[in-house]
Amino acid sequence: MALQAQNSENGSRGATQTRHLCVVVVDDEPDAVLTLLTLMRDQGHRAEGFSSGAAALEAIGRLDPDVIISDIAMPPPNGWDVAKKVRAMNGPRRPLMIAVTGRYTKGADRILAQISGFDYFLTKPYDPQVLIALVEKAR
């Protein structure tokens, strides 16, 4: 199921770049999806949110995202599985993949994220400015 957040009036408040990125957000918590969609859209990016890994995987081929921000602890397919499937479809170079998690916070979890295909690993609560800076690396 795709989740939508309200766009700002001009759709690009706070955007400083001319090329907008396509960002996919995946989290089984609707509030987390809406928060991230708002944050990404406030940066001028095109963003779509999904409440399950299955819905996100179904849309990724159509959307061809530059960035995927995914929770890990979700009903199957979880974030680890989403990352593995995206890398199997697209290879190691694109899209930039960022894991966000509140449950998996140990050093071994960071290693599992890397092995699964994530480029970056953030634990909740995270600094939104750090996430914004990581998304910008996809340019």
N, C-alpha and C positions, 0 to 999 in steps of 0.2 A: 504494500500500500504506500503510495507516494504521499508525503506530507508537505504542506505548503506553509510558508511564512509570508506575512504581509510585506510587500516590497515598499521601500521608501518612496516618497512622492516622485522623485526623479529616477529612481532605480539604481543610482550610482553614487549616493552620498558617501563621501570619504574616499572615493576612488582616485588614485593618482596616476595609474597606468592606463594606456589606451587599449591594450589587449586584455580583455576580461577572460579569466580562467573558468573552465567548467569544473565545478566541485560537486562530488556526490558525498552525501552524509548518510551513514548507516548506524542506527542505534535503536534498540527495542524500547527505549524510553522516549515517548513523544516529546516531552519537554526538552530533552537534550537535543533532539533533532531540530526542533523549532529554534532553540537558542543558537545552534550552529548555523542554521540557514540564515538567520537574521545577521549574525556576525559576518558571514561570507558575503551576503548581499550588500551589507553596509560598506564592504570593501570594493564593491562594484563587480563582484563575480556572479556568474550564472550558477545557481545552486539548486540541486534537487535532493530531497530527503526521502529515506526509506526506513520503515520500521522493522524490516527483516533482511537477513542476508540473502534469502531467496529472491525477494523483490528487487534488491539492488543488483544482484547478478543478472537478472533478467533484463534490466535496463542499461547496464553498463555498455553492452555492445552497441546499443542505439545511441547512447549519449557520448561515447568516446571521451570520458572525463580526463582532465589534466591532473586532478587530485581526487583521492578517495580518503575520507576521514571516517574511520570505522571503530565502533566499540568492539570489544573482544567477547565479553560475556553476554552472548545472545543465544536464544534457542537455535538449534541447527538449521542451516549452517552458521556456525559461530564466526567471529572475526578471523580466527586463524584460517578456517576453511575458505572464507571469502578471499583472503589474501592469496592463498595457494591457487585458487581457481582463476583469479585475475592474472596472476603471474603466468599461469599455464596458457591463458588466452593471449596475453599481450607481451610476455617476456619481461626481462628485468628492468628495462629503462623507463617505461611509462605505463600507467600513470604513477605519479608520486603517491605513496601510500603512508598514511599517518594513523597509528593505533592510538586510541584513547580508552583508558580503562580505569575503573575504580577498584576492581577486584584483583587483577593480576599485577602486582606491584613489585615483585621480587626480581633479583638479577637474572634468574633463570627465565623469567617471563620475558624479559627484554631480549634474551637470546632466542627464545622461541618465536618472538615477533620477527626478528631478523631472518630466521630460517624460513618462516612462513612467507616472507616477501615484503614485510613492512619496511619502509625507509626510516621512519621515526616512530618513537614510542613516548607517549605522554600519559602521566597518571592524573586522575581526577582528584581534586580540582586542579586545573592547570591554568596558567596565565594566558588569557586570550591573546595578548601581544606576542607571546612565544608561538602560539598556533598560527597567527597571521604571518609571522616571519617565516615559518616553515612552509606554509602554502606558497608564499612568494618565491620560494626556491624552484617552483615548477616552471617559472618563466624561462 
